[in-house]
Amino acid sequence: MSKLQLSIAIGDYDRMRPLVDGPVQIDGVDPQFMLLEPEEIFFRAFRHADFDVCELSLSSYSVKTAAGTSPYIAVPVFPSRAFRHTSIYVRTDRIKQPADLRGRRVGVPEYQLTANIWVRLFLEEDYGIRPSDITWVRGGYEHPGRIEKISLDLPADITVENAAPDVTISDLLARGELDAVIGPRAPSCFERGQPNVGYLFADPQATATDWYRRTRLFPIMHTLGIRRSLAEKHPWLPIAVYKAFERSKSIALSKLSDTAATKVTLPFVEEQLRAARHLMGDDFWAYGLEPNRLVLSRFLERHHAEGLSARLLAPQELFHPASLELHKI
């Protein structure tokens, strides 16, 4: 029997390289990997369902799943996770602390981005800043005219405006026409050292570390989806995909731990890895439902409370049932 030929769109991460380079195989699959930026993957997946298997924005996927319109069914693989205290860029000449965001104009590339939901969660829970306290201005970081990839029905007290069609939210922040920008990338005005543009938190890593100690939340950004029609036609496929991605991540972490010759072009990798394991445990980037039930539950509760998902999803509803049951020896 010939192998199933599948298009697989993922980011170019160390935890994917054993799959892309060939040491790890997906049982019964002949993959065609496409290494793309998340914005392109998500746009094409949710607008046109272009791929057989792909990374999915956790937020966009939750919107579609709650509405019963997702062309994909996920497996509990989480290609991207990140603490988002580094995701708030402010005009430092007027924003000195989180409370100063109240009543301000804040740029976002899209309102429903997963990173922005995590930011709004801790802004409200830790600092009392509600989404309705801010005027949200939607636009591209560097390309004018970015649109929300999926339609939203937001609560009446949420104010979202579109940036002018010829400007970016990075430009608006640099000119002082926005008070802050929140999103998963740094705007270019921050990267080039624009005066009066900086992080909201003076030490975002220390702030995020304290937050993790209190909440035990390591935010999930992306999950992995399989075209629903393929999973229905080939019931063996979800677990085959899950197993391969889990194996690929394990190999990447093993290489990261071998510091006789550092595998990452960055100093202090050994020290950072040791610190992460001391804070979060050895399996700090866990796949699977049960190790992530808390973080998924908190995200889904927030997602529904913001009016983004039509109903409150249980974590297990996100994933194909076969990917939640693994054999043991």
C-alpha positions as CSV (number, residue, x, y, z in Angstrom):
1,M,0.0,0.0,0.0
2,S,1.4,3.4,-0.9
3,K,1.9,6.0,1.7
4,L,-0.6,8.9,2.2
5,Q,0.8,12.0,0.6
6,L,0.2,15.0,2.8
7,S,1.0,18.7,2.8
8,I,2.3,19.8,6.2
9,A,2.7,23.5,7.0
10,I,4.8,24.3,10.1
11,G,7.3,26.8,11.4
12,D,11.0,26.2,11.2
13,Y,11.6,25.3,14.9
14,D,14.2,23.0,16.4
15,R,11.4,20.7,17.6
16,M,10.3,20.2,14.0
17,R,13.7,19.6,12.4
18,P,13.9,15.8,13.1
19,L,10.7,15.5,11.1
20,V,11.7,17.8,8.3
21,D,15.2,16.4,8.0
22,G,14.0,12.8,8.1
23,P,15.2,11.0,11.3
24,V,11.5,10.9,12.4
25,Q,8.9,9.5,10.1
26,I,5.1,9.7,10.4
27,D,3.7,6.2,10.1
28,G,2.1,5.6,6.7
29,V,2.7,9.2,5.5
30,D,4.8,10.7,2.7
31,P,5.0,14.3,3.9
32,Q,5.6,17.4,1.9
33,F,6.8,19.9,4.5
34,M,6.3,23.7,4.0
35,L,8.2,25.8,6.4
36,L,6.2,29.1,6.6
37,E,5.7,32.0,9.0
38,P,2.7,31.6,11.3
39,E,0.8,34.5,9.8
40,E,0.8,32.9,6.4
41,I,-0.1,29.4,7.7
42,F,-3.0,30.7,9.8
43,F,-4.4,33.0,7.0
44,R,-4.3,30.2,4.4
45,A,-5.6,27.6,6.8
46,F,-8.6,29.5,8.1
47,R,-9.5,31.4,4.9
48,H,-8.9,28.5,2.4
49,A,-8.0,25.3,4.3
50,D,-4.9,25.0,2.1
51,F,-3.0,22.3,4.0
52,D,-3.6,18.7,5.1
53,V,-1.8,19.2,8.4
54,C,-0.7,22.5,9.8
55,E,-0.1,24.7,12.8
56,L,-3.2,26.5,14.0
57,S,-3.7,29.6,16.1
58,L,-5.2,28.3,19.3
59,S,-7.6,31.2,19.4
60,S,-8.8,31.0,15.8
61,Y,-9.2,27.3,16.1
62,S,-11.2,27.7,19.3
63,V,-13.5,30.2,17.6
64,K,-14.1,27.8,14.7
65,T,-14.5,24.7,16.9
66,A,-17.1,26.4,19.2
67,A,-19.0,27.5,16.1
68,G,-18.8,24.0,14.6
69,T,-17.1,25.3,11.4
70,S,-13.5,24.2,11.8
71,P,-12.1,22.3,8.7
72,Y,-9.5,20.9,11.0
73,I,-9.4,18.7,14.1
74,A,-6.4,19.1,16.4
75,V,-4.1,16.7,18.1
76,P,-2.5,17.8,21.5
77,V,0.8,19.0,19.9
78,F,1.8,22.6,20.8
79,P,4.4,23.9,18.4
80,S,4.5,27.3,20.0
81,R,4.4,28.4,23.6
82,A,5.5,31.7,25.1
83,F,5.2,33.9,28.1
84,R,3.7,37.2,26.8
85,H,4.9,39.8,29.3
86,T,7.3,40.7,26.5
87,S,4.4,41.4,24.1
88,I,3.4,44.8,25.4
89,Y,5.3,47.7,23.8
90,V,4.4,51.2,25.0
91,R,5.1,54.9,24.7
92,T,7.4,55.1,27.7
93,D,6.9,58.9,27.8
94,R,3.3,58.4,29.0
95,I,2.8,54.7,30.0
96,K,4.8,54.0,33.2
97,Q,2.8,51.1,34.7
98,P,-0.1,48.8,33.6
99,A,-2.7,51.1,35.2
100,D,-1.7,53.8,32.7
101,L,-3.2,51.7,29.9
102,R,-6.7,52.5,31.1
103,G,-8.5,54.8,28.6
104,R,-5.7,54.5,26.0
105,R,-5.4,53.6,22.4
106,V,-3.6,50.2,21.9
107,G,-2.7,48.7,18.5
108,V,-3.2,45.0,17.7
109,P,-2.5,43.1,14.5
110,E,-5.8,41.2,15.2
111,Y,-8.0,41.4,18.2
112,Q,-8.4,37.6,18.6
113,L,-4.7,36.6,18.4
114,T,-3.8,34.0,21.0
115,A,-1.0,36.1,22.4
116,N,-3.4,39.0,22.9
117,I,-5.9,36.9,24.9
118,W,-3.1,35.8,27.3
119,V,-2.1,39.5,27.7
120,R,-5.6,40.6,28.4
121,L,-6.0,37.7,30.9
122,F,-3.1,38.8,33.1
123,L,-3.8,42.6,32.6
124,E,-7.2,42.1,34.1
125,E,-6.4,39.5,36.7
126,D,-3.2,41.1,38.0
127,Y,-3.8,44.8,37.3
128,G,-7.6,45.3,36.9
129,I,-7.4,46.5,33.2
130,R,-10.5,45.2,31.4
131,P,-10.7,44.9,27.6
132,S,-13.5,47.6,27.7
133,D,-11.1,50.0,29.3
134,I,-9.0,50.3,26.1
135,T,-9.7,51.4,22.5
136,W,-8.3,48.8,20.3
137,V,-6.8,49.8,16.9
138,R,-6.4,47.0,14.4
139,G,-3.7,47.0,11.7
140,G,-0.6,45.3,10.3
141,Y,2.7,45.7,12.1
142,E,4.6,46.5,8.9
143,H,2.0,46.1,6.1
144,P,-1.0,48.4,6.1
145,G,-4.5,46.8,5.7
146,R,-4.1,43.6,7.6
147,I,-7.5,42.1,8.3
148,E,-8.9,39.8,11.0
149,K,-8.6,36.4,9.5
150,I,-12.0,35.2,10.9
151,S,-15.1,37.2,11.6
152,L,-15.9,38.1,15.2
153,D,-19.0,39.0,17.1
154,L,-17.6,41.0,20.1
155,P,-19.5,42.3,23.1
156,A,-21.0,45.7,22.8
157,D,-18.7,47.3,25.3
158,I,-15.5,46.4,23.2
159,T,-14.3,49.2,20.9
160,V,-12.2,48.1,17.9
161,E,-11.2,50.5,15.2
162,N,-9.3,49.9,12.0
163,A,-6.1,51.8,11.4
164,A,-6.1,54.0,8.3
165,P,-5.4,51.9,5.2
166,D,-2.1,53.5,4.5
167,V,-0.4,53.2,8.0
168,T,0.9,50.5,10.2
169,I,0.6,50.2,14.0
170,S,4.4,50.3,14.2
171,D,4.3,53.8,12.5
172,L,1.4,54.9,14.7
173,L,3.3,53.9,17.9
174,A,6.5,55.6,16.7
175,R,4.6,58.8,16.0
176,G,2.8,58.7,19.3
177,E,-0.6,58.2,17.8
178,L,-0.9,55.0,19.7
179,D,-0.1,54.6,23.4
180,A,0.9,50.9,23.1
181,V,1.0,47.9,20.8
182,I,0.2,44.3,21.9
183,G,1.1,41.3,19.8
184,P,3.3,38.3,19.3
185,R,6.0,40.2,17.4
186,A,7.9,43.3,18.3
187,P,7.0,46.3,16.1
188,S,9.9,47.5,14.0
189,C,10.0,50.8,15.8
190,F,10.9,49.0,19.0
191,E,13.6,46.9,17.2
192,R,15.3,49.9,15.8
193,G,15.4,51.7,19.1
194,Q,12.8,54.4,18.5
195,P,12.9,57.0,21.3
196,N,10.1,56.6,23.9
197,V,9.2,53.1,22.7
198,G,9.9,50.2,25.1
199,Y,8.5,47.3,27.1
200,L,5.7,47.9,29.6
201,F,7.5,45.8,32.2
202,A,11.1,46.9,33.0
203,D,12.1,43.2,33.4
204,P,9.5,41.1,31.5
205,Q,11.3,37.8,32.2
206,A,11.2,38.4,36.0
207,T,7.6,39.5,35.8
208,A,6.6,36.4,33.8
209,T,8.6,34.1,36.1
210,D,6.7,35.5,39.1
211,W,3.4,35.0,37.2
212,Y,4.2,31.4,36.4
213,R,5.1,30.7,40.1
214,R,1.7,32.0,41.1
215,T,-0.4,30.5,38.2
216,R,1.5,27.5,36.9
217,L,0.6,28.7,33.4
218,F,3.0,28.3,30.4
219,P,0.8,29.8,27.7
220,I,0.0,27.7,24.6
221,M,0.0,29.7,21.3
222,H,-0.4,27.1,18.6
223,T,-1.8,23.6,18.2
224,L,-1.6,21.2,15.3
225,G,-4.6,20.5,13.1
226,I,-5.4,17.7,10.6
227,R,-7.9,18.2,7.9
228,R,-11.1,16.8,9.4
229,S,-12.1,14.9,6.3
230,L,-8.7,13.1,6.3
231,A,-9.0,12.1,9.9
232,E,-12.5,10.7,9.2
233,K,-11.2,8.8,6.2
234,H,-8.0,7.5,7.9
235,P,-8.7,7.0,11.6
236,W,-5.1,5.9,12.2
237,L,-3.8,9.3,11.1
238,P,-4.2,11.4,14.2
239,I,-2.2,9.1,16.5
240,A,0.4,8.6,13.8
241,V,0.9,12.4,13.6
242,Y,0.9,12.9,17.3
243,K,3.5,10.2,17.9
244,A,5.8,11.6,15.3
245,F,5.7,15.2,16.5
246,E,6.2,14.0,20.1
247,R,9.3,12.0,19.0
248,S,10.6,15.0,17.1
249,K,10.4,17.3,20.1
250,S,12.1,14.7,22.3
251,I,15.0,14.5,20.0
252,A,15.3,18.3,19.8
253,L,15.4,18.6,23.6
254,S,18.0,15.8,23.8
255,K,20.2,17.8,21.5
256,L,19.6,21.0,23.4
257,S,20.8,19.2,26.6
258,D,24.0,18.1,24.9
259,T,26.1,21.2,25.5
260,A,29.5,19.8,24.7
261,A,29.0,21.8,21.5
262,T,26.0,24.1,21.7
263,K,23.3,23.4,19.1
264,V,21.8,26.9,19.3
265,T,23.6,30.0,18.2
266,L,23.2,31.7,21.5
267,P,25.3,32.0,24.7
268,F,24.2,30.7,28.1
269,V,22.0,28.0,26.6
270,E,23.0,25.5,29.3
271,E,22.2,28.0,32.1
272,Q,18.9,28.9,30.6
273,L,17.9,25.3,30.1
274,R,18.8,24.5,33.7
275,A,16.8,27.5,35.0
276,A,13.7,26.5,33.0
277,R,13.8,23.0,34.4
278,H,14.3,24.3,37.9
279,L,11.3,26.6,37.5
280,M,9.0,24.3,35.4
281,G,10.2,20.8,35.7
282,D,11.9,18.5,33.2
283,D,8.9,18.2,30.8
284,F,8.4,22.0,30.6
285,W,7.2,21.8,26.9
286,A,4.7,19.0,27.4
287,Y,2.4,17.7,24.6
288,G,-0.7,15.7,25.4
289,L,-4.0,16.8,27.1
290,E,-3.5,15.9,30.7
291,P,-0.3,17.8,31.4
292,N,-1.9,20.8,29.7
293,R,-5.5,20.6,31.1
294,L,-5.0,23.6,33.4
295,V,-3.5,25.9,30.9
296,L,-6.1,24.9,28.2
297,S,-9.0,25.3,30.6
298,R,-7.9,28.8,31.7
299,F,-7.5,29.8,28.1
300,L,-10.9,28.5,27.0
301,E,-12.6,30.1,30.0
302,R,-11.0,33.5,29.1
303,H,-11.7,33.0,25.4
304,H,-15.4,32.5,26.1
305,A,-15.6,35.3,28.6
306,E,-14.3,37.7,26.0
307,G,-17.1,36.7,23.6
308,L,-14.8,35.1,21.1
309,S,-16.1,31.5,21.3
310,A,-19.8,31.0,21.0
311,R,-19.8,28.5,23.9
312,L,-17.4,27.3,26.6
313,L,-15.3,24.5,25.3
314,A,-13.9,21.7,27.4
315,P,-10.2,21.1,26.6
316,Q,-10.9,17.6,25.3
317,E,-13.3,19.0,22.6
318,L,-10.3,20.5,20.8
319,F,-8.7,17.2,20.0
320,H,-9.4,14.1,18.0
321,P,-10.4,11.3,20.5
322,A,-7.8,8.9,19.2
323,S,-5.0,11.3,20.0
324,L,-6.0,11.3,23.7
325,E,-5.5,7.5,24.2
326,L,-1.9,6.2,24.1
327,H,-0.8,2.6,24.5
328,K,1.4,1.6,27.3
329,I,3.9,-1.3,27.6
